[in-house]
Amino acid sequence: MRKKVETGVNNILSLVSTSIDYGFDDDIFLDAMAEILDYKLSAKEIEAYAFFEYKQEGATEEDYTAIKTKLHIFKERYNL
């Protein structure tokens, strides 16, 4: 039996966002991430994650906007 693995929404959103940057954003991966999120993702969660990343050292307003855009596209693509 496998050990149960748990993680937070921010970790999933980080994986989704960076998968797009690094080219491993295929349907199998992104659908798995959507399933982990139980096919639910709110605009509020996207905003909170993008703002969290924006507050990291070295982050720019362009980074903030890019993260939000990528995650909204993911949300729409998987009907979250």
Buried (B, 14 or more C-beta within 10 A) or exposed (E): EEEEEEEEBEEBBBBBBEBBEEEEBEEEEBEEBBEBBEEEBEEEBBBBBBEBBBEEEEBEEEBBEBBBBBBBEBBEEBEB
